[in-house]
Amino acid sequence: MTPTDWITIILLGAIMGMVGQGIRILPGLKKLRDRVTVENQRWSDEFRTSTLVYSLFMGSVAGIIAIFALSDEEGKIAINKELLTGLMAAGYAGTDFVEGFSKKYLPKAVNPGTQPAA
């Protein structure tokens, strides 16, 4: 496979994983909108763009992991409706796996305001 083929496969996994995570996000956004409306708050005070972007990124990572898992040793994969649906499902469900892995095995960021005094 050429580098262009690899990039195409990686992008396909990332985009479809992001779509799956986007589907998962929709009910949360509706709940947030309903809560903001009921509590008479401003949307901008409650909605965090960084959280949305992080969540979509996690979906894309799950999609990339899934497409590598589904491809053969040479990286070849049959692109069909079932594959695309499976990659969306990986983005939908795999985000919990990726977030859990990152929380367990990656170093935690330290908030400068919570560091102990020297």
N, C-alpha and C positions, 0 to 999 in steps of 0.2 A: 504494500500500500504506500501511496505517496504521502508526503506531509499534508498536502491539501485534503486528501481523503481522511486522514486522522483529525484534522481540524474540523472538517464537516461533521464527522461522527461525534466529536466532543461537543460541538455547538448544538447538534440535534438533541443529544442527551440533556444538555444544560437548558435549552429552551423548553423542551417538553417537561422536564422536572419543574421548571419555573411555572409553567402553565398549571401543573398539578397542584403546586403549592398555592398558586393564585386562587384556584377553586376552593382550597381549604381556608383561605383567608376571608373569603366573601362573607360567611356567616358571622365571623368575628367583627368585621366592619359594620355589619348590620346591627349586631348587639351593641356595639359602641355608639352608633348613631342613635339607637333607641334610648340608651342610657343617658346620653348627652341631652337629648330632647326632654326626657322626663325630669332630669335634674336641673334643667335650664342652664346648662353649661355651654361654653364655647367649644366647638369641634377642635380648634387649633390648640386649646389647652390640654386636650386629652389624647389626640392623635399624634403618634411619633413616626415620622417618616423613616428615621433610622431603623426602627423596629421592622417596618414593612420591607425595607431594602434588605436587611439582614435575613428575614424570613424567606424572601424570594431567592437570595443567594444560597441559603441552605437547601432549598428545593432544587436549584440548579446543580449543586454538588451531589445530591442524591440521584438526580438523573444521570449525571456523568458516571457515577459509580455503577449504576444499573446498566448503562450501555456497555461499559467495559465488561461487566459480568456476563452479559448476554452475547457478546461477540466471540468469534472463534480465536484460535491462536494467532491468526494473521490479521485480526481486527475486522474481518468481514462479517457483515450482518445483513440479513434480509429486512429491508424496510417495508413494513406493511402496517395495516391498521392495528393489528394486535400489538405490534412492537410499540407504536406511538401511544396506544392506550396504556400499555404496561409502563412506559416511561413516565406518563402522567401519574399513574398510581404510585410509582416509586417516589416522585416528587411530593405527592400527597402524604404518603405513609413514611417514607424514608427520612423525612426531615427530623422526626423524633429520634431516629437512630443516629443521625449525624450530630444533632445537638447533644444527645446523651454522650456520645463518644467524645465530642470536643470538651464537654464539661468534665469528663472523667480523666482524660489523658492529656489535654493541653493545659499549659500554665494559665492560671487565673490572672486577670488584670488587677492591679492594685490601685485603688482609689487614693489619690494623694491626700485627701482629707481624712482618711482612716488609718494612715500609717502611725505606728506608735512613735512617741517622742524619743529622741536619742538621749 
